[in-house]
């Protein structure tokens, strides 16, 4: 069995990826964070890890 632990903030504008807000709006930065998290969760499938969301 493979265990993969992913810890992430909820992608709320103004709360995530704040260093990017000089180039992006807070909403765009939050969308980027959301996309990055989604990519991470998709890549866990080939590793054989199961999903547990909290």
C-alpha positions, 0 to 999 in steps of 0.5 A: 500500500502506498501512502501519500499525504498532501497538505494544502490551503483552501484556494481562497483569493488573497490567502494563497499564492500571495507572492504572485499578486504583483503579476496576477490578481488574487483571483488568478493566483487562487485559480493557479493554486487550485489548478496546482492542487488538482494536478497533484491529486491527479498524479497520486493515481499512478502511485496507487494511493487512495483518496481521503479528503478532510 
